[in-house]
Each structure stands twice: as C-alpha cells, then as structure tokens.
C-alpha cells in the first residue's frame, strides 16, 4: 500500500463510503503478510516510497508467484530482479501484463509513468557491462524517473564520453557501471556536479578478481561525490538514483529551473 492508496482509503472512510469494519480489515494486512516462507512487507511503500522488490535468485517459481500476488494485491507496481524466464512465467500467472527485461534479468508490472524534468544517466564503460547497466536502468525507471543511457564509453577511448558532456552535466544523478580497472566513475565524477553512483562489475581478466579490483578502485576514487555499491549491484544503484530523482528537493529544483526559463 502506498501513500496515495492509504490517503484515498481514509478519505473514503471520512466521507462515509467505507464502513469501519472494512477499513479495519484493509489496515489489518498493512504491516505484512506471513506466507510461511516469506513475510511480505506491505508497509514498505509508505516508509520508503517504493514497494518491496523480489530478489528471485534462490526462490522457487511458486514462491515468486505467491510473493508477487501478495505485493500486487496492495500496490499496482512490482519489480523483480535476477529473474529467469521461469520466474517471469511464474509472475505472469498472477500478472498477465508483466514485462520481462531480458538483458537486465528483471520483471516489471505497472511501472510508474515517466516524469518530465530531471533525469538520470546510466553510463556503461563497455558492452559487457550492459546487463548490470540495464538492471540499473529498469530499477530507476520503476520509480517513474526519466532515464537516459550512454553505453560503451570507457576510458580506453575518452573521446566517446566527452562527446556527450551536455547530457552528463544536465543529469540530476548518474550511475556509472564499469569492470576491468573501474576507472570510469572517477572520470565522470571529475566532470559533473551531481551525485555519481559507481557500480563495479565482475567483468575482467584474472587479476580483476571477479570485480574486486574495480570495487577497490572505485572506493579509492579521488573524485568527490562518488559513492559505490556492491559488485554487479545495478539494482541498488538504480534504486538510489530513482530515490534522488523522486525526492522533493530534486523536484522543487526542477520546477524552479523551469520557472526561471519562462
């Protein structure tokens, strides 16, 4: 249940459209549903602004289907990550309008409509980093945020990145995904005055240590304004970017900027 749903529920009660017993019945399930194998948090959208997200890895199709069904009973938006085609089919059984994002390995249902105004840029160093970048893109878009992508612009050819400076400098937040030595977030962080969320990927040769080299490089970035999420955690980076773009301060700044233009 999100804030708008709860507000409408209370207004219906105030206006006499909803009986006390029915209001209590609906609020009784607000904290969570206990499925035995999972306790589905229906209060999360009210606390955090977005409903609980399903991490599909390690869950059975039946578990995924039941969790999705309970989430969608309280909120029209669903995001599932690390989802296989089997997980997608399980969600489709309860939500025929579900969409599978194959590269991102994500499933969405009823994502919020994209807003105009401030946008996030998802930057990927190489083509091999795109699956993680796409996970970040889907997670950001699930918030209803406007997203632009800039792929294969790593430090091996900086002219490819510098050709898009206007796009980078106009963003409200940037997610920068890189493997190998993980240098790209520092470069971007030195070019913009917006938050840069760095994502190390497990892309590279032996001394890359499955992403550890990139992670340590990003943690040691000399550019201010760079934060780092875990290896291959495109979801975490995209979720944070969505929160930044949906925050009241970002929205107010955008409206103020539009007003000055007029």
C-alpha positions as CSV (number, residue, x, y, z in Angstrom):
1,X,0.0,0.0,0.0
2,X,1.4,3.4,-1.0
3,X,0.7,6.8,0.4
4,X,-1.9,7.7,-2.2
5,X,-3.8,4.5,-1.7
6,X,-3.9,5.0,2.1
7,X,-4.9,8.6,1.7
8,X,-7.8,7.6,-0.6
9,X,-8.8,4.9,1.8
10,X,-9.0,7.3,4.7
11,X,-10.9,9.9,2.6
12,X,-13.5,7.2,1.7
13,X,-13.9,6.4,5.4
14,X,-14.2,10.1,6.3
15,X,-16.9,10.6,3.6
16,X,-18.9,7.6,4.7
17,X,-18.1,5.5,1.6
18,X,-16.3,2.9,3.7
19,X,-17.6,1.0,6.8
20,X,-15.4,0.8,9.9
21,X,-15.1,-2.9,9.8
22,X,-14.0,-2.8,6.1
23,X,-11.4,-0.1,6.9
24,X,-10.0,-2.2,9.7
25,X,-9.9,-5.3,7.5
26,X,-7.8,-3.5,4.9
27,X,-5.5,-1.9,7.5
28,X,-5.0,-5.2,9.4
29,X,-2.9,-6.5,6.5
30,X,-0.9,-3.3,6.2
31,X,2.3,-4.4,8.1
32,X,3.0,-7.7,6.3
33,X,1.6,-11.0,5.0
34,X,3.1,-14.1,6.5
35,X,3.4,-16.8,3.8
36,X,5.5,-19.1,5.9
37,X,8.5,-19.0,3.6
38,X,8.3,-15.2,3.3
39,X,6.9,-12.2,5.2
40,X,5.8,-9.8,2.5
41,X,6.2,-6.2,3.7
42,X,3.2,-4.1,2.6
43,X,4.3,-1.1,4.7
44,X,7.5,-0.5,2.7
45,X,6.0,1.8,0.1
46,X,4.7,4.1,2.9
47,X,8.1,4.0,4.7
48,X,10.5,4.1,1.7
49,X,8.4,5.3,-1.2
50,X,8.6,2.0,-3.2
51,X,7.0,-1.4,-2.5
52,X,9.1,-4.5,-1.6
53,X,11.2,-5.8,-4.5
54,X,11.5,-9.5,-5.2
55,X,15.0,-10.9,-5.5
56,X,14.3,-14.0,-7.5
57,X,17.6,-15.9,-7.2
58,X,17.2,-18.9,-5.0
59,X,13.4,-18.8,-4.9
60,X,11.1,-21.4,-6.5
61,X,8.6,-20.3,-9.1
62,X,5.8,-21.0,-6.6
63,X,7.4,-18.7,-4.0
64,X,7.9,-16.0,-6.6
65,X,4.3,-16.2,-7.8
66,X,2.9,-16.1,-4.3
67,X,5.1,-13.1,-3.2
68,X,4.2,-11.2,-6.4
69,X,0.5,-11.9,-5.9
70,X,0.6,-10.5,-2.3
71,X,2.5,-7.4,-3.4
72,X,0.2,-6.7,-6.3
73,X,-2.8,-7.1,-4.0
74,X,-1.7,-3.9,-2.2
75,X,0.3,-2.0,-4.8
76,X,0.0,-1.8,-8.6
77,X,3.8,-1.6,-9.1
78,X,6.1,-4.6,-8.9
79,X,9.8,-5.0,-9.6
80,X,11.6,-8.4,-9.5
81,X,15.3,-8.7,-10.1
82,X,17.7,-11.5,-11.1
83,X,14.7,-13.1,-12.7
84,X,14.9,-16.1,-15.2
85,X,12.4,-16.8,-17.8
86,X,10.9,-19.3,-15.4
87,X,10.5,-16.6,-12.8
88,X,8.9,-14.4,-15.4
89,X,6.3,-17.1,-16.3
90,X,5.5,-17.5,-12.7
91,X,4.8,-13.8,-12.2
92,X,2.7,-13.8,-15.4
93,X,0.4,-16.3,-13.9
94,X,-0.8,-13.7,-11.4
95,X,0.0,-10.6,-13.6
96,X,-0.5,-11.2,-17.3
97,X,0.7,-7.6,-18.1
98,X,4.2,-8.4,-16.6
99,X,7.2,-7.3,-18.8
100,X,10.4,-9.3,-19.0
101,X,13.6,-7.2,-19.5
102,X,15.9,-9.9,-20.7
103,X,19.3,-8.1,-20.6
104,X,18.5,-6.7,-17.1
105,X,17.1,-10.0,-15.9
106,X,14.2,-8.0,-14.4
107,X,10.4,-8.3,-14.4
108,X,8.2,-5.2,-14.0
109,X,4.5,-4.8,-13.6
110,X,2.8,-1.4,-13.8
111,X,5.9,0.7,-13.5
112,X,5.1,4.3,-12.7
113,X,4.7,6.7,-15.7
114,X,7.9,8.5,-16.6
115,X,8.1,12.1,-15.3
116,X,9.4,15.0,-17.3
117,X,12.1,17.3,-15.9
118,X,15.1,15.9,-14.1
119,X,16.7,12.8,-15.4
120,X,19.4,10.2,-14.6
121,X,22.1,9.0,-16.9
122,X,23.2,5.3,-16.8
123,X,26.7,5.1,-18.1
124,X,28.4,1.8,-19.0
125,X,32.1,1.5,-19.7
126,X,31.8,-1.4,-22.1
127,X,29.3,-3.6,-23.9
128,X,30.0,-6.4,-21.4
129,X,28.8,-4.1,-18.6
130,X,25.4,-3.5,-20.2
131,X,23.4,-6.2,-18.3
132,X,24.3,-4.6,-15.0
133,X,23.6,-1.1,-16.5
134,X,20.3,-2.3,-17.8
135,X,19.4,-3.6,-14.3
136,X,20.1,-0.1,-13.0
137,X,18.0,1.5,-15.8
138,X,15.0,-0.7,-15.1
139,X,15.3,0.0,-11.3
140,X,15.5,3.7,-11.9
141,X,12.6,3.7,-14.4
142,X,10.4,1.7,-11.9
143,X,10.4,4.9,-9.8
144,X,8.8,6.8,-12.7
145,X,12.1,8.6,-13.3
146,X,13.3,9.8,-16.6
147,X,16.4,7.9,-17.7
148,X,19.0,8.3,-20.5
149,X,21.6,5.7,-21.3
150,X,25.2,6.1,-22.6
151,X,26.9,2.8,-23.3
152,X,30.4,1.8,-24.3
153,X,32.2,5.0,-23.4
154,X,35.0,3.6,-21.2
155,X,38.4,5.1,-20.5
156,X,40.0,3.2,-23.4
157,X,38.5,5.9,-25.7
158,X,37.6,9.0,-23.7
159,X,36.6,10.9,-26.8
160,X,33.4,8.8,-26.8
161,X,32.5,10.0,-23.3
162,X,33.5,13.7,-23.9
163,X,31.2,13.9,-26.9
164,X,28.3,13.7,-24.5
165,X,29.2,16.3,-21.9
166,X,25.9,18.2,-22.2
167,X,24.0,15.1,-21.4
168,X,26.2,14.2,-18.4
169,X,26.3,17.7,-16.9
170,X,22.5,18.1,-17.2
171,X,21.7,15.0,-15.2
172,X,20.3,15.1,-11.6
173,X,22.1,11.8,-10.8
174,X,24.5,9.4,-12.7
175,X,25.0,5.7,-12.4
176,X,28.4,4.7,-13.8
177,X,29.0,1.0,-14.4
178,X,32.5,-0.3,-15.1
179,X,34.5,-3.5,-14.9
180,X,38.2,-4.1,-15.5
181,X,40.1,-1.5,-13.5
182,X,36.9,0.5,-12.7
183,X,38.3,4.0,-13.6
184,X,35.3,5.5,-15.3
185,X,33.4,6.8,-12.2
186,X,36.4,8.9,-11.2
187,X,36.5,10.4,-14.7
188,X,32.7,11.2,-14.6
189,X,32.9,12.4,-11.0
190,X,35.5,15.0,-12.1
191,X,33.2,16.3,-14.8
192,X,29.9,16.8,-13.1
193,X,28.4,18.4,-10.0
194,X,25.8,15.8,-9.4
195,X,25.9,12.5,-7.4
196,X,27.7,9.7,-9.1
197,X,26.8,6.2,-8.1
198,X,29.6,3.8,-9.1
199,X,28.9,0.1,-9.9
200,X,31.8,-2.3,-10.2
201,X,31.1,-5.3,-12.4
202,X,32.6,-8.8,-12.4
203,X,33.9,-8.2,-16.0
204,X,37.7,-8.6,-16.5
205,X,40.7,-10.9,-16.6
206,X,42.3,-12.9,-13.8
207,X,43.8,-10.1,-11.7
208,X,40.3,-8.5,-11.8
209,X,39.3,-11.0,-9.1
210,X,35.6,-11.1,-10.2
211,X,35.1,-7.4,-9.6
212,X,37.1,-6.9,-6.5
213,X,39.7,-4.8,-8.4
214,X,37.1,-2.5,-9.8
215,X,35.4,-2.2,-6.4
216,X,38.6,-1.2,-4.6
217,X,39.5,1.2,-7.3
218,X,36.1,2.9,-7.0
219,X,36.3,3.0,-3.2
220,X,39.6,4.8,-3.6
221,X,38.3,7.4,-6.1
222,X,39.9,10.8,-5.9
223,X,36.8,12.5,-7.3
224,X,34.4,13.9,-4.7
225,X,30.7,13.0,-5.0
226,X,31.3,9.3,-5.9
227,X,29.5,6.6,-3.9
228,X,29.9,2.9,-4.5
229,X,27.5,0.0,-4.4
230,X,28.4,-3.7,-4.4
231,X,29.8,-5.7,-7.3
232,X,27.2,-6.2,-10.1
233,X,24.5,-4.4,-8.0
234,X,22.8,-2.5,-10.7
235,X,19.5,-2.7,-8.8
236,X,20.9,-0.9,-5.8
237,X,22.4,1.9,-7.9
238,X,19.2,2.3,-9.9
239,X,17.1,2.3,-6.8
240,X,19.2,5.1,-5.3
241,X,19.1,7.1,-8.5
242,X,15.3,6.8,-8.5
243,X,15.1,8.0,-4.9
244,X,17.2,11.0,-5.7
245,X,15.1,12.0,-8.7
246,X,11.9,11.4,-6.8
247,X,13.0,13.4,-3.8
248,X,11.0,16.7,-3.0
249,X,14.2,18.7,-3.2
250,X,15.1,17.4,-6.7
251,X,11.5,18.1,-7.9
252,X,11.5,21.6,-6.4
253,X,14.8,22.4,-8.0
254,X,13.4,21.3,-11.4
255,X,10.3,23.3,-11.1
256,X,12.3,26.4,-10.0
257,X,14.6,25.9,-13.1
258,X,11.6,25.7,-15.4
259,X,10.0,28.8,-13.9
260,X,13.2,30.8,-14.5
261,X,13.2,29.7,-18.1
262,X,9.7,31.1,-18.5
